[in-house]
Structure formats: C-alpha cells, structure tokens
Amino acid sequence: MGFATLVLSIAVVWALAYWGAGTGVWVAALAALLAVTTIGTELSGWVVIPLWAVAAAAVLLLGVPAIRRRYITAPLFHQFRKVMPPMSSTEQEALEAGSVWWDAELFTGKPDWQRLLNMPKPHLSAEEQAFIDNETEVLCSLLDDWRITHEDRDLPPEAWRYIREKGFFGLIIPEEFGGKGFSALAHSEVVMKIASRSVTAAVTVMVPNSLGPGKLLLHYGTREQKQHYLPRLAQGDDIPCFALTGPDAGSDAGAIPDRGEVCYGDWQGKRELGVRLNWEKRYITLGPVCTLLGLAFKLYDPDHLLGEQTELGVTLALIPRDTPGVQIGERHIPLDIPFQNGPNEGHDVFIPMSQLIGGSEYIGQGWRMLVECLAEGRGISLPALSVGAGKTVSRFTGAYAAIRRQFNMPIGRFEGIQEPLARIAALTYQMDAARTLTLGALDIGEKPSVISAIVKYHLTEKYRRCINDAMDIQGGSGICLGPSNLLGRAYQAIPIAITVEGANILTRSMIIFGQGAVRCHPWVLKEFQAVQNPDRKRGLADFDHAIFGHVGFVLGNVARSLFLGLTRGRFTRSPVQGPTRRYFQQLNWMSAAFALSADVAMMTLGGALKRKERLSARLGDVLSELYLTSSVLKRFEDQGRPEEDLPLVQWACENSLYHMQESLRLLFRNLPFRPLAWLLRLVVFPTGSPYTEPSDLVDRDAAQLVMTPGAARDRLTQGIYIGHEHHSRQADYERAFAHAARVEPIEKTLRDAKRAGLLRSKHAADRINEAIEQGIITQEDADALIEMQALRRDVIMVDSFADYGKQYARQPKGSKKPAIYAV
C-alpha cells in the first residue's frame, strides 16, 4: 500500500505540473492525496491529526485568495519592490516597443506548432513581382561594382537618376503619397537582389526605406508633414538621412548629448516658437548627399515656454539641408564600400515646432519612436543583404567547386571542400527561411522587436560565416580584387553589417534575451507591471495572479523537461508526420528546457543577470536557434516538402539542436549557484547530451545540391541577380557550370579509360585526341571537352593590373603633389 501510494502521489503531482493545473486544482488534488494516504491506514491519531492540520492550513493559505494574499503574496510583493532592479526610461521604452509573436510561444515551453504552420505564406503581388523582374533587374544591369568601388567611389549618375525616377526611395511610402506601398516581403526582395550585384547600391536603396524620415513620418508625422514630405521622398526630390549616432553616443543612444532648447526665433521671415539646436553626428548614411536630415536630440525648455518641465527627453526633427547653421561634413570611407556616409554638425540651428516629427504631441517620445521603427526595419534591410550574400555564394561558389579541378577531379568532391560548402548551402537555407518568416509576420501587422534583433544578429553572423567559407573554397580567385571577383567586396562589407542597426556584440549579450526575458515570458512582465502599479491594492491582486501563475509555469517546465529529457522528446505531439516529425518533438524538449533554464537564471540572479552578459547571451542563443529552426520547418512545409531539400533541412536542424545543447551546457557550467546548476543539468539532460554536429554524409548531400543543376539549387538561390549579358561575370559562371554538367559523363569516360590503361597520354589535349582515335569518345564529345577547358579557364582566371602601384608613390614629406615612381 505504501509503495503504491507513493507512486500514485508522484504520478498525480507530475501530471498536475505537466499539464499546468491551476492553484485550486493543486489544492484539491493534494488534499485528496493526503486523504488517500491517511484514511484506511494504520497510522495512529497523533500522526494523522497533524497531517490533516497541515493540509487544512495549506488549503486556507493557497485556496482562499484573501488569506493567500495577506500571508504569502503581500510579503513577496514587498520583497519584489525592494530587489527589483531599477529600469531606465530607455529600457522601459525599449520593452514597450513593438510586439511579441512566435517568440512568446517559444517561451512557453510548449509551442503551438499548428499556429505557426497555419500562418499564411507571404507572397508578392503581381505589381511587386513585375518591379523586381523589370525595374530592379534594369538597375542591377546599370551597376558595375568594380567601377563603383575602385574607380568612381560612387554609384554612376545614371544609376542615381534611375533610383530616384523609378521610386526606389519610396518602396514603403503608400501610393496616395506617390510611393510604391510595397509589402515588407517586396521591400526585402528588392534589397536582396540589388545586394547580390552591389552592396553600395543596396545600402543606398535600403536606408531611406528603413530607419529614416520616411518611416518615422508614416508612423508619427502630422498630416501637414506627410503631405509635404512624403511625395518629395517618394519621387526622389528629397534624399533623406537620419542622424542618430555621434562621437559620445553609439550603442548607448539614449545618452545623446546633442541639445535643443525651446525658444523664439526667425523662420522664413517670421518670428515663431521653435527649437535652437546644436549637434555633432557621424556615420550617417546618405549624409553627404542628403537634402532632408532627420535628427535625434534631447530637448530642454529652460524658460518653461511649454510648461513646468525643463528636461523634455529625446525628440526627433526634420531639418532641410540648407537651413542656416547646418554643416555637412566630408565623407567617411566604410571599408572601401563607397556608399555615401559621413558626419554632420549643427550650430545654433533654429527650426519651428512644426519641424518636430509628429509636432508638439511627440516631444520627448523620440526614443520610443526610434525603437519601434527599428523593430520593424531591422527585420528587413540587413537580413535581406545577408541572404543576398548567402545566395550569391551558394550559387557561384557551388558552381566554382564543380568547375574548378585539382588532382584531375572537381574540388567539390573533396570532403575538405564539402564541409564548408554544405555549411554555406544549409545556412543560406536557414537564413532565407528566417527572413521570409519574419517578413510574413511584419506583413500581417506584427512588430516583433525581439525577433527582429534575432534575425539581424544571426543572419549577419551567418553572412560572415558563408563568405569566409566561400573565400576558403575559392582561394586565390576570392582574394584577388578586380572585375572578375564576385566575393571580395561582399567580404569587405561584413563588418559594416555586423556593426550597424545595433552592434552584434550588444545585440547578442544584452538585447535578445534582455528584452525577450521580460517581453516574451508569460508572467515576468505582468509581475513587473504589478509591482510598479501605484494602486497598491490593484497591484497586489495582479501580483498574486502573476506570481502563482509563474510558480505553476516553473513546475510545469520542470515536469516537461524531465519527461522529455528521459524520452529525448518522444511521445510529444508533432503537427506533421514524415521526415521532420522528430525535429518538432525535439524542439518541444528544447523549448521546455529553455523556459526552465531562463526562469532559474532570472530567479537566482535577479537584476544581476543584466550584468552577467555571457549568461544572458547563451540564453539568447537558445531562443534564437529555436526561432531559426522553427523557420526552417515552416519553410519546408510551405514549399510542399520537396524531398531534394531534405539535406538542407536536416543539416540546419541538427546544427541548431547541437548549438542549443552546447549553449545550455555552458549556461549550466557557469551559473553561480553550483548545486542548482547541477540539478538543472540533470533535469534537462538526464540521459546525457544527445546532439552532435551534422554528419559527413549530410555534409556531402548538402554540398552536392549546390554543385548540381536542378530545382533545389534554383529554389535555394531564387531572387538574386544572375546576369544574362555576354560579359557578365555571373553569366560566365552560369555558362561554365551548365557545360560542366553536360561534359561530366564524357570526363568520367576518359577517367575510366585511363584507369583501365587504354589512354597513356599525360597532357589533356593529347588524351582527347588519343580517345578519339580509339573510338572512346566522338568528335562532338571532344569539341565539348575543349569548350569546357576554355570556359573553365575563364572562370578560374583572376585580374591583373599593369599600372597598380606604379603611378603614385607615398607622398614625400613637405610635398603637395604625389611623387611618380620611376618605372
């Protein structure tokens, strides 16, 4: 009886926790268990009576809200108020910006996969597709990236003119104001295609459509501001920039030193109430050529012309370039990627209140406005640029691996090449899946700030990995700059993508989990809001609901993590059957493990977790990989489960699961409270750590996909600029790649004949002639082989320059003119 009762008790407790029972159910179930263990037993009264007394006390304390709040919740409420870390206004505004979406589902420990799979697949309208196929294609054909980066250090005049005339600066501006009114997906597709041709042009197009005056005006502008400025921006009559970063305010943009004071001044011949501004900014993209400058500054009202408050907070303004006191600086050189970028300053610049974005109503709300717009724009521009780079190297480095031969075979057949090539292909698949899933959320009205931080960080980091791997594969053809090099400028541009729109170190260590822990957790934000509620009675009631909900949430994830760890995710629901079923089950396990680990870290470290940036980063890594893997599985379903894509799906899922496991292990190893860390590891991984990196066979299959013509390769690289003109470098690769596939059977015939001793010639041309003479191949076959040799040579040749380094020497001291080398 005793053993059976113990088993029953454990089973009931586990079931209650696993299924997330409410407080009342817990109280009733525990009382019933106590009755079962005492009634009908031989326990004496002096044992039973205290047990029932304890049970009665538990029922009263937990089951009666008034008693619970007085004796349990109230002391916890007061303690929370004492220990809760202070939250700055910028942190508060960042937390309130945007929305939560699938990231919140991943925080539950039991994601609703059907909700994700039911989300409609994003698609382009006929007008959007036509713009990409025509105007964007034409723009790409106008771009000679070598000329842009090496000779002119700028886009050609015809490209600037085309960009303005065809509305590339107005992609996000509604048609009523003369813009395109495109979806987030179309905006991303345009930037991605241009980026595959020229990073300089892509940055030029993406900035006015991302964080800048246009987007800010759309969301917050007054009616008059919209009617005046949006048509000018859409038609390219105004070129915008946005000045946020300065010498003393980079990642800590809330510490902006730039100052504006409310005062009276002259504006267009009239005396008006306005703001006198002084600022110093740098790194401002399009700053050197802008005609309309957006500015972030801190506004003060020392004479109290607007009210009693002196410090009014971060505010945003629109300043025409020709306003007196505005100084546009000379250009920066961002790693020889010559998009227009430079500093600007303002000295005693006066503007009327009507030039504040949103007018007087939005004074002091500038930081929230910026963060909300960044939550949207950060999920579009840099992810598009990153995916463009990944697709480019997947297509052309994959082609190079099939074309380039060493030791008498394509280099892509060597396992040392297959490893990085598989990584390029699978990471590109994952990047594109995350990009399109995020765009789908944006297009249904979500503004997922945490997810936009995830895709900005991880897609730019994967861009870095893909380009580095491509460089390793292509070797000399990657490092020798020139018109023939498709990699060099994309390689140089990597740190730019890593740095802007939230530096990656900051994004990983502070933003992803720092915001996600509060915004996406089902209870933490509610606890914070309850504790901060000035109405103590209402705050206590809300806190009571939140804290006991949180307790049940933790118990549920303990039960789920242990069960899923023991079974390695089996016996949980999967929304699909087939080859991806196990991945859904394993993500259920990792989601529960993440939710539990996040709670343990927050409960044991409290506010100190903000300072434990590496612990926060590891939790953010798990959340990120959960999202990335979700996007891969969603993409596979949306595309109809094409069997050819399975190696990419398998590689991406296995790689992400492995990184989740290792991030959790490092978290457990570094949690300060060691006994709890050991216990947490036992609960999450009770049978050990099961995940490994993708196998060699998976690498081989994924690499083969980008070295073989077919639908899978085309799907993976869809949307980039291929180039069909005769002298396009991309077209050279395409022709050589297609021909390599045609002659592969002929080359195999020659290899087999040589191994059989039928061919003795060592030189390729002699061997072809010998094979013709012996009837091993036909003359037509020989012609195809000779053509392949010429195409292969075109692809592997690199540029050389007769005048490089010979025209100018280092300028001698005191000389005003460059010295000429004697040649």
N, C-alpha and C positions, 0 to 999 in steps of 0.2 A: 504493500500500500504506500509506504513512504517513498520508494523509488518512483512508482507510477505517478504519485502526486507531484514529485519534483519535476519529472519530465513534462507533465501537464502544465505546471506553472511556467516552466521555461518556454514551452510552445506558445502559451497564451501571451506571455509578455513579448516574445519575439513577434508574434502575429500582430499584436496591437501596434508595436513600434513600426513594423514593416509597412503596414497599411495606413499609418498616420492617424490613429484614433484620437478623438478629442479628449479633453480633460474629464468630462463627465463619463465617457466610456471607460477611461482608465480607472476612475474611482470605483465605478460599479464592478468592473472586472476584478480588480484587486480585492474588493470586499468579498466577492463571490469565491475567489481563490482561498481567502482566509477561512471562509466558512467551510469549504471542502476539506481543508487541511485540519480543521479542528472538530467539526461535528462527526460523530461516529468514531472518533479515535479514542485511545485510552489515556489521553493527556489529562492530568489532574486539573482541578479548577484553578489552583493557584498559577497555572501556566496559561490556561485558556482565557481567564478573565483579563490579565494584562494584554494579551494579544488582541482581544476584542476592544479593549480600551484604546490601544494604538490605532486599530482600524477605525474606531469612531472618530478619533482625533484627526486622522488622515482625511476621512470623509468630510469633516467640518472644515478643515483647513483648505482642502483642494476643491471640494464640491460646492461650497457656499461662497459665492463671489464676494460678499461683503466682508466675511471673515478672512478669506484669502487675501484680499487687497490690504486689509489692515495689518495682518501679521506676517505676510510674505512679500506681497508686491510693494507696499509702501517702503519698507527698509531697502529693498533692492532699488527702488525708484530714486531714493535719496542718495544711495551709493553711486548709482549711474551718473547722477548730476555732478557728483564730486570728481569722478575719474574720467568722465567723457572728455576726450581731447578737444581743445578749442579749435574752432573751424573758422578760417578766414573768409572774408566776403567773396574772394575769388574762388575759393574751394566750394563755397556754398553755391555760387552761380554755376560753376562747372558741373556740380552734381545735379542741379536742376535743369541743365541744358539738355536738349534732345529728348529721346525716348528710349525705353527698353523694349526688346523684341525677343528674338530667339536666344539671346544671351541670358535673359532671365529664365527661360525654360531650362537651359543647361545648368543653371544654378540650383534647380530644384532637386537634382539627384535622380529624377525620373522623368526625363523629357518626353513630351508628347510628339512622337515622330510623325504621326499622321497629320498633325497640324503643319509640320514643315512640308511634307510631301504634297499636301493639298494646296499649298501656296502656288498661285499661277506662275507659269514660266514666263519671264519677261520677254517681250518681243518688240521688234521695230515696226513702226508704221510704214506704209508704202512711201510716204514723203521722206521719212528719215532714211530708209534704205536707199532711196534714189540720191539723196545728198551725199551719202557715203560712197556710193558707186560712181558718182559723177563729179561733183564739186571737190570732194575730198581726194579722189583719185587724181583729178587735174592738179590740185595743189601739190600733191606729192610729186607729180611729174615735173613741176616747176622748181623743185628743190634739188640742188647739187650740194650734198652735205660737205664734200671736200672743199668746194669753193666757199661755202658759208663759213666753215670753221677755220680754214687755213689761209684763205686769200682775203675775202671781204670782211670777215669777222661780224657778219650780219646777214640777215635774210636779203635776197635780191629785191630791188624795188618792185619788180612785177609780182613777187610773192606777197609783199606788204599790201600792194594795191588789191590783189585778188582776195586776200584775207578780209580786208575791210569791205570791199564791194559785195562779196558773197555772203556776208553775215557771220563769219566765223567768231567774231567777238560778241555776237548776240545769240548764241545757242540756247541759253537758258531764259532769255527775255521773251515774254509772251508775244504772240503775233499782234495783239492790239497795240503794242508799242513798237512794231516794226521788226521784232526778233523772230527767231525760229520756233520758240516754245517747245524745244525738244525734251524728251524724257531723259532721265539720268542714264539709261542704257545707251541712247543715241549719243549723248554727250561723251560718254566713255568710249564708244566705238570710234568716234571721230578722232579723239586724242590718241587712242591706241594705234590707229592706222598711221597717223602723222608721225608718231613716235618711232614707228618701225622704219621710217625714212629719215627723220631728222629730229633729234632731241631738242635742238634750238627752236625749231618751228613748233613742236608740240608744247613746249613751255610757253611760247608766245601766245598760242591759242588758248591754253588751259587756264592761265592765270586770270584773265578777265571773266571767265565763266566759273571761277572757283571763289576763293575768299577775296572779295573786292567790292567796289561801289555798286556794281550791278546787282549782285546777290543781296547786299545789305539794303539797297533801295527797294528791291522786290518784297522783302520781308517787313521792313520798318519805315520806308520812306513815306513822306507826306504825299498827298495827291498831286500837289504842285511839283514836288521834286520828281516824282515818277514821270509826269507828263513832259517835263522839260528835259531830263537827263536820259531816260531810258531809250527814247528814239535816237538820240545822238550816239549813245553807246552801241545800240544795235546796228546802226549804219556805219559805224567806224568814224563818225565825225569827231568823237572824243575817244582818246585812248586812255584807259584808266590804269591806275596803280593803287596799291594800298600800303600806307606807311605805318607799320606797327613796330618792327624791331629797331632798336637803337643800340649805341655802344654800351649802355648800362642796363638794358632790359632785353634779354634774349629769351631764354626759357621761362624766366620769371617775368612774363609780360605784364603781370598785374602791378609790377613795380615801376611802371612807366614814369620817367622823370619829366617828360615833356608837359608843358604847363599852358593852360589857358585861363584868362581872367575875364570875368563878366565886366563889361564897361560900355561906354558910348563911344562911337567912332563914325568916321565918314565911309560910306559905301555907295559908290556910283552917284556921287554928288549929293547924297542925303545923309543926315545925321540919324543913326539908328542904334538901338541896343544890340550888342553883339559880344564877341569874344576876341581878346587880343592874345595871339598865340606866339609861343617860342618853342622850337623843337629841333632835334637832331636825330635823323634816322639813317639807316644803312641797310644794305642787302635788299633793296626794293626793286623787285622785278617789274620791268617796263617803266621804271622811274625816269631813266634818261630821255624817253620819248613820250612820256605821258602828257596829256593836256588837262586831265582831271585827276586830282590827287585826293584819295581818301586818307584820313588821318585819325589816329587814336591818341588821345592825350588825357591828362587829368584836369578837370575843370574846377576852378575856385571862384568864389563870389565874396571877395574881401569887403566890398561896400554894401553887401546884402541888398543888391538890386533885385534879386529874385525871391528872397525870403531870408529866414533866420540862419540857415545853414551856410557854413563857409566852404567846407570841402564837399563838393558835389559828386566826385567819383569819375571813373573813366567814361569819356564821351567821344563820339565819333562825328567827324565833319567832312564836308566836301569842299575842296579848295581848287578853283581854277589855277592852272599853272601861271598865268600872267598876273595873278594877284600881287600887289606890291609887297616886298619882303620875302617872297618865296625864292629860294636858291636851289636849283637843280645841279647836283654835283656831276663829276665826271664818272665814267663807267668803271665798275668792278670787272675783273676777269675771272669768272667762275670756272676754273679748271679748263680753260680753252673751249668751253661750250658757250659760244658768244651770244646767248640771249641777252636782251637789254636789261641791265641790272646795275644799280648804283645808289649813292647816297643822296639825300636832300636835307635842306635845313629851312627854317623859317625864323625870321627876326621881326618881332612886333607886327605880325601879320594880323590885320583886322578882318573879321567876317561877321555878317549879321546872324542873328539867331536862326534865320531861315535856311542857313547853310549847314546847320547841325542835322545829321541824318535822323529823320523822324521828328525834327523840330524839338521844341522845349519839352515835349512829353517824354522823350527818351534820354534826357540829360541824366548822366550817372549810370546808365544801363549798358554802356558800351562793351564791357567785358562779357556780359551775358549775351549780347548780340553777336559778338565775335565768336564765342564758344559755340553758340547754336548754329551759326553758319559753317563753322569749321567742322562740326559734327556731320554735316551733310557733304561739304566739298571735299573733306579729307577722304571720304569713301569713294571718290570718283577719279580725281585727276592723277595722283601718283600711283594708285593701283592700276590705272589704265596704262600709264607709261611703263610700269614694271612688267605688266603682262605683255605689252608690245615687245619689250626686250626679250622676254622668255620665249614668246612665239617665234621671234626672228631667229634666235639661236637654235631653237628646236628644229626649225625648218632648214636653215642653211648650214649650221654645224652638223646636223644629222646628214645632210647631203654631202658635206665635206668628208665626213667619216666613211661614206660609201664610195666617194670618188677617189680620195687620196689613197695611194697604195704604198706599202712598205713590206719588204720581205715577200714580194710577189702576191700580196693579198690586200683587200681594203682594210684600213686601220680599224674600222668599226668591228672587225671580227676578233680583235684582241680584247681579252677580258679587262685589261687595264683601261681601255677606252670605253668599254661597255658600262663600267661603273659610273663615271661622270655623265656619260650620255643618257643613261637611264635616269639619273638624278635630274638632268635638265628637262627631259620629257615629262616625268611624273610631277615635278614641282610646277612646271608650266600648267599642267592639267589642274593641279590643285589651286594654283593662283587664279586661273581663269574661272574655276568653279566658285571660289570665294568672291571674286569680283562680280560675277553675274548674280549670285545670291544676294549680295549686299545691294546691288543696283535694283533688284526686284523689290527689296524692302523699301528703298527710297521712293520707288515709283508708286508704291501703294500708300505713301504718306508717312512712313516711319522716318525718324531721325535718330538712328541708333548710334549714340556717341561712343559707347564702349566698342561696338563692332567696327565703327569707322577707325578707331585707334588700332584695333587688331589688324585690319587689312592694310592700313598704312604701314605699320611696323613690319608685319610678316611678309607682305608682298615686296616691299623694297629690300628686305634682307634676302629673300629668295631670288630676287633680281640679281643681287650681288653674287649669290652662290652660282646661279646659272651662267652669268657672264664669266666668272672666274673659271668655272669648269670648261666653258667654251674656249677660253684662252688656253687652257692646258691642252685641249684636244687639238686646236689649230696651230699652236706653237708659233713659229715664225710668221705665218700668214696673219696671225692675230696681233702681233706686236709691232709690225712694220706699218706705220701710218701711210695713208695715201688714198687715192680714189678707189682702189680695189679692196680696201679694208672695210668689212661690214661690222667689225667688233670694237675697234679702237675707241671711237667717240662714246659709244654706249658704256664702255669700261670706264672712261674718264668721268662720265656723268654720275656714276654710282654714288659718290659721297654727297652730291647735291640732293639726290632723292632721299638719302639717309638723314640729311640734316634738316630740311625744310618741313614746314607744317607739323612741327613737334619733333624735335630731335629724337632719334630712335632709342638712345640710352634712357632719356627721360620717359618716353612713351612706355617702354617695357618696364622700367623699375618703379614708376610712380602712377602712371595713368591707367593702364589696362585693368589691373586688379584694384588699384586705389579707388577708381571710380566704380568699377564693377562690383566690388565687395559691398558697397553701400546701395548703388542704384539697382542692381540685379537681384540681390538677395531678397527672398520673400519677406523677411522680417526686420533686418537691420535698420533700413531707412525708417520704417514705422517706429522702431524703438527710439531712434534719434529724434524724430519729429515729436514723439510723445514727451520725451524728456525736455525738449526745448519749448513746449507749449506753455505760454504764460498762464493759461487757465489750468491751475494745478489739479482741480477735480477731474476735468476732462482729460488732461494729460495722464493722470494716474490710471483712469479707466482704459485709455488707449494702450498704455504701457502694460497693463495687466493682460490685455488680449494678445499683445505682441510677444511678451516675454514667455508666456506659456505656449503660444504657438511655436515660438523658437525652440523651446525645450522639446516639444513633440517632433519638430523638424530634425533636431540633432539625433534624438533617439531613433527616428525612422532611418536616418542615413547610417547610423551605427549598425542597425539590423540589416539594412540593404547591403552595405559594404561588406560585412562579414559573410552574408549568404552568397553574394555574387563573387566574392573572393574565393570562397570554398569551391564554388561551382565554375569559376572562371567565366562568369556571365551566362552560363547556360540556364535554361528554364525560365528566362525572362522573355517578355514579348518582343517580337520583331514585326515591323509593319509589312515586311516583304518576305518572300521565300526565294531561294536561289542562292547565287554566289555571294551576295552581300549580306545575307541574313546574320552571319556570325559577327560581322562588323557592327551592326546595330546593337546586338546583345553586348558586345564588349564595350561599346560606348555607354550603355546603361551602367555598367560596372564603373567605368572611369568617371562618369558624371556623379554617381553617388560618392565615390572616393574623393573627388574634388570638393563637393559640397561639404563633406565631413571634415576634410583637412582644412578648408577655408575657415570653418567655424572654430575648430580647435585653435588655429593660429590667431584668430581675432579674439577669442575668449581668453587665451593665455597671455597674449602680448598687448591687447588693447590698443591704445594710441601709439605705443612703441612700434607697432607694425609699420607705421609710416616711415620710421627711421630704419627699419630692417628691410632695406630696399631689395636685397637679393632674395629674401624670403618672399616678398611681395611679387618680385619678378617671376619666380618659379611658379607661384600660384597663377599668375597671369599667363604663363606659358601653357599651363594645363588647360585653362579656359580657352585660350587661343586655338590650341590643337583640337579641342572639342568642336569649336566652330568650323575650323578648316576641314575636318573630317566629315562633319555634317554636310558641308557644302559639296564635297566630293560625292557622297552618296546621293544627295539631291540631284546633282548634275547627271549622274549615271541613270537615275530613274527618268529624269526629264528627257533625256536623249533616247529613251526606249531601250535601255540596257544593251547597247551594242557590244557583242562578245569581243570584238577586236580591241576594245578599250580596257578590258579587264586587267591586263598587266599594269596599266597606269593606275587604275583604281586600287589594285592590290598593293602596289608599291607605296602609294600615298597613304593609305590607311595603316599599313604595317609600320611605316616610318613614323607617323603621328602617334600611334599607340606606344611605340617604343619611347618616343620623346616624352609623352605623358608619364610613363612609368619612371623614367630616369629623373624627371623634374620632381615627382613625388618622393622618390628615394632621397634626392638631395635635400628636399624640404625636411623630411624626417631626420636626416643626419644632422641638420643644422638648427632644429628647433631648440631653444634654450632649456626647456624643461625635459630632461632626458627620459625619465620613466614614462611620461605621457607620449613622447615621441616613439619610444619602443613599442608601447601598446598600440599606438595608431598604426604603425607599420604592420603589426601582427593582425590587426583588424582588416586593413586594406589588402595586404598581400599574405594571407595566411598560408598559402601553398607555394610561396616564392614568387619571383619575378618572371613572368612567362614570355614577355615580348622581346624580340630581337629585331635588328635591322633587316630590311628586305634581303632575301637570299640571292645567291649568284644567278639562279635560274630566272628569278623575277627580273633582275637587272638585265639579263640577256634578252628577255622577251620585250621589255620596255624599250631598250635601246634599238632593237630590230624594228620597232614600229616607226621610228623616225628615219630609218635608213631604207625603208621600203615604200615605194609609191602606193597610195591607196587611200580609202575613205578615212581611216583612222588618223593618218598623218594630216589630211586636209582638215578634218574636224578640229584637231589639236591646234593648228596654226591659222584657222579661219580668221579673217578680219585684218591681216597685215598687208602691207604693200608688197606685191610680188614684182611688179615691173615687167612689162612686155616689150619695151622698146629694145631695139637691137643691141645698144651699147650699155644697157643697164647691168650692173654687177649682179643684181638679184637674178636677172634673166639668164646671165652666164651660168650661174649655179643651177638654175632650173633645167636648162638645156643639157648640161653635163650630167645632172642627176638622172634625168629621164633616159638619156642614152646609156648610162652605166647599167641601168636595169635591163635594157634591151640586149646589151652585149655580155651580160653576166653568164648566160648559158654557153656562149662561144668561148669566153675566157676559161670556164670550167672544163670545156672540151680540151683546150690546149694544156691545162694543168694536168688533166688525167693522162693525156698522151705523153707528156714529158715524164710523168712518174712511171709510165709503162715503158719508157726507154725508146719511144717512137720518134721523139724530137730531141736533137742533140745541140742545136744552136743555142748560144747564150744570149745573143742580142735579140731584142723583141722583134725588130723588123725582119731579121733573118729567120726567126722562128715562125713568123707568119708565112713567109714565102715557102719555107720547108713544109708547113702544114698544108698549104695549097697544093704543092707538088705531090704530096702523099694522099691527097683527097680527104684529109681530115676535116677541112673546112672549105667553103666555097669562096669564090672571089668576092661575092657580096658580103660574106662574113668578114673577109679581110678588109674590105673597104670600111665596114662598120668599126672594126678594131682600130684602124688608122684614124678615123674620125674621132674615136674616143680618146686616142692619145693626144690629139690636138685640143679637144675640149678639156681634158684633164689638165693639160699644161696651162691653159688659160686660167683655170680655177686656182691652181697652186702657185702661180707666179705672183710676186709682190712688186710694189712700185719702188723705183729708184729715181734719184734726182741729181742731175748734173750740177746744179748750182747750189745745192744745200750746203750751207756753212761756208761757201766761198765768196759770197758777195760782201757780207758785213762781218767785221771782227768786233771784239769788245771795244767800246769807245775809250780812247786814251784819256788819261786824266787831263782835265782842262780843255778838252776839245769839244766843240759844239757840233761837229759833224762826225758821223760814223767813219771809221777807217776802213779802207778797202784791202782785202787780202791780196797779196801778190800771188798770182797763180802762174 
